[in-house]
Amino acid sequence: NYATRIKVKVEEKVVLFLGFISTRREFIDIRQLYTFNLTFTKMISIDEFESFAQTRLPKYVYEYYRNGADEENTLKENREAFKRLYLRPRMLRNVSQCDLGTTVQGQAINFPIGIAPTAMQCMAHADGEKATARAAAKLGTVMILSTLATTSLEEIARTEPENSTHWFQLYIYKDRKITEEILLRAEKSGFKAVVITVDAPFANFDNNYKGSSSELAKSKSGSGINKYVTTMFDPTISWSDVTWVKNKTSLPVIVKGVLTAEDAVLAQNHGANGIIVSNHGGRQLDGVPASIEVLPEIVKAVGNKCEIYMDGGVRTGTDVLKALALGARAVFVGRPVIWGLACKVIKYRNYN
């Protein structure tokens, strides 16, 4: 009788979304388990995962992850721009042997989809970034750990110490000694690259929370994040700071948040080994172009001088193909990983 609340012990809980997997033990209501498994078997698109994740997350948490800046025009355009691009297929090309593998900063990955830096993943699932790290290692792809992660560099390193490709996303601190210490920790923890986010000199925290925004803004974690970002991160950074980071680490340096050919050239001239074409998922400044729209001009401006990646609006394999065809070496996804974590796909057995 599924109307009866029966507690069952779950041996494995698997978060499976685009292959993102996590395992943990807990007790659950078998009625909810039945409903969930029935729903999960019917989900095939990221939109469906998002819709289901929305039912499992507190409203303010869902809004934190989903929302964009201002009127969300850029957030919408990130996806709509892909729909305006059409493929020109060529036939009879012998596709019997296909290899999705590529390399990023000299590291081999099994397919050209990486995990973008996404803050506070433990709000979506108790395992948070550790679950994502396990999944990335299992699938053989790259994960970028956010500065605002709910899991430390060292914990991620211990989670999957072998066969892992981890990059660290860096905000430059007002106190440069703190920045240097973080860079050293990343190196000691086996991270393979540093990703400097350059499109967020100021936090756009309040602008991203509509409806129940006050719940997160007034919460301990919400107010703490806002204060931390405002107090600690340096709004005076310039291109010379990219060179400064380059001189402080032995790791490759990637610049994330470039949207113009001019800035792409500046990034390359200041030592960047890679560029992530990105508008911060439409969360920082509304009214800027979709990432996929400006990708060709950046590829043309930089050429083969450094590797080009992109994020923003990638939701299907066809989107990935379009980005690669326009010159990206790989793409990164953020929100889809969160929806997978929130959905908590479950394997279970009954206990009498």
C-alpha positions, -999 to 999 in steps of 0.1 A, spaced: 0 0 0 19 31 -13 -4 53 8 13 38 39 45 55 50 70 26 50 106 33 56 131 13 35 168 14 37 184 25 5 218 8 -3 225 31 -32 213 65 -42 224 74 -77 223 108 -92 223 101 -129 220 130 -153 240 130 -185 259 102 -166 265 123 -134 265 98 -106 266 99 -68 261 74 -41 249 78 -5 227 61 21 195 74 36 159 65 45 130 74 22 93 71 18 85 42 -5 55 61 -19 77 89 -30 103 64 -43 76 47 -65 64 81 -78 99 92 -85 110 61 -104 79 62 -125 86 98 -134 123 93 -140 117 65 -166 98 90 -187 124 118 -186 146 121 -217 155 158 -220 172 183 -197 140 204 -196 122 174 -181 149 170 -155 147 206 -146 109 205 -142 113 175 -119 142 191 -100 119 221 -94 95 199 -75 123 186 -52 141 219 -44 130 247 -21 116 275 -42 144 300 -33 171 274 -40 156 266 -74 154 303 -82 190 308 -72 202 283 -97 177 291 -125 174 329 -126 192 354 -147 199 391 -144 173 418 -149 147 408 -175 166 376 -184 169 385 -221 205 371 -223 195 340 -203 168 333 -229 190 342 -258 217 317 -248 193 290 -258 174 307 -286 206 316 -304 213 279 -309 179 273 -325 187 299 -351 218 280 -363 212 253 -389 235 224 -398 248 218 -434 253 180 -433 276 162 -457 267 126 -467 286 94 -474 315 102 -451 321 68 -435 310 73 -399 316 37 -388 344 48 -365 335 78 -344 356 92 -316 342 119 -293 375 123 -274 395 155 -274 421 172 -252 419 203 -230 452 219 -220 469 187 -229 446 165 -208 426 138 -227 389 137 -221 364 112 -234 339 137 -249 338 175 -254 314 184 -226 329 196 -193 313 207 -161 312 245 -156 319 261 -122 286 262 -103 284 275 -67 270 258 -36 261 224 -51 253 210 -17 221 230 -18 210 206 -46 223 174 -30 241 166 2 271 152 -17 273 183 -39 306 188 -56 319 155 -45 291 138 -64 299 158 -95 336 150 -92 329 113 -90 307 116 -121 333 136 -140 360 110 -132 337 81 -141 329 96 -175 364 109 -182 357 146 -185 368 179 -169 352 195 -139 358 231 -129 354 237 -91 339 270 -81 355 294 -57 321 295 -40 319 257 -38 306 240 -7 334 215 -9 371 223 -5 399 217 -31 414 191 -9 381 172 -5 376 171 -43 412 158 -47 405 130 -22 372 121 -38 387 110 -71 425 111 -67 433 92 -100 422 97 -136 406 130 -128 408 163 -146 400 191 -122 403 228 -129 398 256 -103 377 287 -110 394 317 -94 381 351 -83 410 373 -75 410 385 -39 418 420 -26 444 403 -5 468 389 -30 484 366 -4 450 348 -1 449 344 -39 485 330 -39 476 306 -11 446 293 -31 467 289 -62 492 269 -42 465 247 -27 451 240 -62 486 229 -74 491 207 -43 457 192 -48 465 181 -83 443 205 -102 453 209 -138 444 245 -146 432 278 -132 401 295 -146 399 333 -139 364 346 -141 366 382 -155 330 391 -160 319 396 -124 338 425 -108 308 431 -86 283 405 -72 249 406 -89 234 387 -60 202 407 -54 195 410 -91 192 373 -95 165 365 -70 129 372 -79 97 360 -62 111 344 -31 144 362 -35 142 376 0 143 341 15 178 335 2 189 371 6 178 370 43 191 335 50 224 330 67 240 315 36 226 341 13 237 372 33 270 355 40 278 349 4 269 385 -6 290 400 22 319 376 14 319 385 -23 317 422 -16 343 422 11 368 398 -4 368 399 -42 387 427 -59 367 450 -83 399 468 -94 413 438 -114 426 445 -149 443 426 -177 477 429 -159 462 407 -131 460 378 -156 497 381 -162 501 383 -124 483 350 -119 502 335 -148 535 344 -129 522 329 -96 513 294 -108 528 267 -129 493 257 -141 477 268 -174 455 299 -170 421 301 -187 401 333 -189 364 329 -185 338 356 -195 351 369 -228 325 381 -253 345 402 -278 374 396 -302 392 426 -287 392 411 -252 401 377 -266 433 392 -281 440 409 -248 436 377 -229 460 359 -253 485 387 -251 485 386 -213 493 349 -213 460 331 -213 463 295 -224 426 292 -230 394 313 -232 359 304 -222 334 324 -242 308 331 -216 282 356 -203 281 340 -169 250 320 -178 230 352 -183 233 359 -145 256 389 -144 248 415 -171 216 414 -191 216 426 -227 249 411 -238 250 386 -267 245 349 -264 279 330 -261 273 310 -293 267 342 -313 301 357 -305 321 324 -306 330 327 -343 346 362 -340 366 351 -310 379 320 -328 388 341 -358 406 367 -337 427 342 -317 432 314 -342 454 286 -328 472 307 -303 451 294 -274 422 270 -269 387 283 -271 357 268 -252 322 281 -245 293 278 -221 258 292 -220 226 276 -232 240 242 -242 212 217 -237 214 191 -265 240 171 -283 232 191 -314 241 223 -295 274 208 -287 279 199 -324 271 235 -334 296 249 -310 324 226 -322 316 234 -358 320 271 -350 354 265 -335 350 256 -298 373 228 -286 348 218 -259 317 232 -242 308 235 -205 274 230 -188 264 242 -153 226 242 -146 220 207 -161 244 192 -136 224 209 -108 191 194 -121 207 160 -121 219 164 -85 185 175 -74 167 147 -91 186 120 -71 180 90 -93 175 60 -70 185 23 -71 170 4 -42 160 -29 -27 132 -36 -3 138 -48 32 112 -71 49 
